[in-house]
Amino acid sequence: MTKIAVLLTQGFADWEYALIAGTGGPFYGLDIRFFTPVTGEVQSQGGLTALVSQDLDAMAQWEPEAVVVVGGMIWETDQAPDISGPLKAQHARGAAVAGICGGTLALARAGLLDELRHTSNDPDFLTRNAATYAGSAHYVSSPGAVSAGRVITAPGTAPASFTAEIFAAVGLAPETVDQFKAMMAAEHS
């Protein structure tokens, strides 16, 4: 079964992982599991308290096909966990690594955006909040997710295209990914 690891931190953004978890397992047969840098309770921006019992070492042992860094306000603070090592290690072993909104800062700090096309909330968001970010020449202003070299990025307003790119990266059939995108876009047609 295809495995997707979703990384949650304090103040995680409720809407950014919901489509991955809510459709990935029940509709597409993916094994979605949650991890956090420090096990225990994490509370979302919306007030949901989740008990996460698996840490980043457990994630490494599990060997997911994709690692998803969910955004949240913590990534813009000095309280942000340094997950650069685990992200680089997962990418090096062939996993897709994805970040949305504040989660793109974790990817930027890990150097994963330095040489690849990517997006985020806006270009200044990355330079202002990730001191080691050196990928501004590869930044793409996009309302939807951008995927390059097994790295997926999205602004916080793009959870549907972000989810679709993750599903494509882990090998869901193109027609299945297209069906998912059409389903998510139906209310806007």
C-alpha positions as CSV (number, residue, x, y, z in Angstrom):
1,M,0.0,0.0,0.0
2,T,1.3,3.5,-0.9
3,K,2.2,5.5,2.2
4,I,1.9,9.2,2.8
5,A,3.3,10.8,6.0
6,V,1.6,14.0,7.1
7,L,3.7,16.1,9.5
8,L,1.7,18.2,12.0
9,T,3.1,20.9,14.3
10,Q,1.5,23.1,16.9
11,G,-1.0,25.4,15.2
12,F,-1.3,23.3,12.0
13,A,-3.6,24.6,9.4
14,D,-6.8,22.5,9.4
15,W,-7.6,22.9,5.7
16,E,-4.2,22.1,4.3
17,Y,-4.2,18.3,5.0
18,A,-7.9,17.6,5.0
19,L,-8.2,16.5,1.4
20,I,-5.2,14.3,1.6
21,A,-6.4,12.5,4.7
22,G,-10.1,12.6,3.9
23,T,-9.9,11.2,0.4
24,G,-6.5,9.5,0.2
25,G,-7.4,6.6,2.5
26,P,-11.1,6.1,2.1
27,F,-11.4,6.7,-1.7
28,Y,-7.9,5.9,-3.1
29,G,-6.6,3.2,-0.8
30,L,-3.5,5.1,0.4
31,D,-2.1,4.6,3.8
32,I,-2.1,8.0,5.4
33,R,-0.4,8.4,8.8
34,F,0.4,11.4,11.0
35,F,3.7,12.3,12.5
36,T,5.1,15.2,14.6
37,P,8.6,16.3,15.7
38,V,7.5,15.8,19.3
39,T,4.9,13.2,20.1
40,G,1.8,14.2,22.1
41,E,-1.0,16.6,21.6
42,V,-1.0,19.2,18.9
43,Q,-3.7,21.8,18.4
44,S,-4.8,23.1,15.0
45,Q,-5.4,26.8,14.2
46,G,-9.1,26.0,14.3
47,G,-8.9,24.4,17.8
48,L,-8.8,20.7,17.0
49,T,-6.7,18.8,19.4
50,A,-5.0,15.7,17.9
51,L,-2.9,13.1,19.7
52,V,0.0,12.2,17.5
53,S,2.0,9.1,18.7
54,Q,4.6,8.8,16.0
55,D,7.7,11.0,15.7
56,L,10.1,11.6,12.8
57,D,12.2,8.6,13.7
58,A,9.1,6.4,13.3
59,M,8.4,8.2,10.0
60,A,11.9,7.3,8.7
61,Q,11.5,3.7,9.7
62,W,8.1,3.6,7.9
63,E,9.6,4.8,4.6
64,P,6.7,6.7,3.1
65,E,6.4,7.5,-0.6
66,A,5.6,11.1,0.2
67,V,6.1,13.4,3.2
68,V,3.7,16.3,3.6
69,V,4.6,19.3,5.7
70,V,1.4,21.0,6.8
71,G,1.6,24.8,7.3
72,G,0.8,26.8,10.3
73,M,1.9,30.0,12.0
74,I,4.7,28.2,13.9
75,W,6.9,28.1,10.7
76,E,7.2,31.9,10.8
77,T,8.5,31.9,14.4
78,D,11.7,30.8,16.2
79,Q,9.6,27.9,17.7
80,A,9.6,26.2,14.2
81,P,11.2,22.7,14.5
82,D,14.3,22.1,12.4
83,I,13.2,19.2,10.2
84,S,15.8,19.8,7.5
85,G,17.7,16.6,8.1
86,P,14.6,14.3,7.9
87,L,13.3,16.1,4.8
88,K,16.6,15.9,3.0
89,A,16.9,12.2,3.9
90,Q,13.4,11.3,2.7
91,H,14.0,13.2,-0.6
92,A,17.4,11.5,-1.0
93,R,15.9,8.1,-0.7
94,G,13.3,8.9,-3.4
95,A,10.3,10.1,-1.5
96,A,8.3,13.1,-2.7
97,V,8.5,16.0,-0.2
98,A,5.6,18.5,-0.1
99,G,5.0,21.7,1.7
100,I,2.0,24.0,1.7
101,C,1.9,27.6,3.0
102,G,4.2,27.8,6.1
103,G,5.3,24.2,5.3
104,T,7.2,25.6,2.3
105,L,9.5,27.4,4.8
106,A,10.6,24.0,6.1
107,L,11.5,22.9,2.6
108,A,13.3,26.2,2.0
109,R,15.3,25.8,5.2
110,A,16.3,22.3,4.1
111,G,17.6,23.6,0.8
112,L,15.1,21.7,-1.3
113,L,13.9,24.8,-3.1
114,D,17.3,26.1,-4.1
115,E,17.5,24.5,-7.5
116,L,13.8,23.6,-8.4
117,R,10.8,25.4,-9.6
118,H,8.5,26.1,-6.6
119,T,5.9,28.4,-5.2
120,S,4.6,29.5,-1.8
121,N,2.4,32.3,-0.4
122,D,4.6,34.9,-2.1
123,P,8.3,35.2,-2.9
124,D,8.9,37.6,0.1
125,F,7.4,35.1,2.4
126,L,10.3,32.7,1.8
127,T,13.1,35.3,1.9
128,R,11.7,37.0,5.0
129,N,11.2,33.7,7.0
130,A,13.9,31.3,5.8
131,A,17.4,32.9,6.2
132,T,19.1,30.1,4.2
133,Y,16.7,30.2,1.3
134,A,18.6,30.6,-2.0
135,G,16.0,29.6,-4.6
136,S,14.4,33.0,-5.5
137,A,15.5,32.6,-9.1
138,H,13.3,29.4,-9.3
139,Y,10.2,30.9,-7.6
140,V,7.0,30.7,-9.7
141,S,4.1,32.9,-8.8
142,S,1.2,30.4,-9.0
143,P,-2.3,30.2,-7.5
144,G,-1.9,26.4,-7.5
145,A,0.6,23.8,-6.6
146,V,4.0,23.4,-8.4
147,S,5.8,20.1,-8.7
148,A,9.4,19.6,-9.8
149,G,12.0,17.0,-8.9
150,R,9.8,15.2,-6.4
151,V,9.3,18.5,-4.5
152,I,5.7,19.9,-4.3
153,T,4.9,23.3,-3.1
154,A,1.7,25.4,-2.8
155,P,0.3,28.5,-1.3
156,G,-2.0,28.0,1.6
157,T,-5.0,28.8,-0.6
158,A,-4.4,25.8,-2.8
159,P,-5.1,22.6,-0.9
160,A,-6.9,20.9,-3.8
161,S,-4.1,21.3,-6.4
162,F,-1.6,20.4,-3.6
163,T,-3.4,17.2,-2.9
164,A,-3.7,16.4,-6.6
165,E,0.1,16.8,-7.1
166,I,0.8,14.6,-4.1
167,F,-1.6,11.9,-5.4
168,A,0.2,12.1,-8.8
169,A,3.6,11.9,-7.2
170,V,2.8,8.7,-5.3
171,G,1.5,7.0,-8.5
172,L,-2.2,7.3,-8.6
173,A,-3.4,6.8,-12.2
174,P,-3.6,10.1,-14.2
175,E,-7.4,9.5,-14.8
176,T,-7.9,9.1,-11.0
177,V,-6.0,12.4,-10.3
178,D,-8.0,14.1,-13.1
179,Q,-11.3,12.8,-11.5
180,F,-10.2,14.1,-8.1
181,K,-9.4,17.6,-9.6
182,A,-12.7,17.7,-11.4
183,M,-14.6,16.7,-8.2
184,M,-12.8,19.5,-6.3
185,A,-13.5,22.1,-9.0
186,A,-17.2,21.1,-9.6
187,E,-18.6,23.8,-7.4
188,H,-16.7,26.5,-9.3
189,S,-17.9,25.5,-12.8
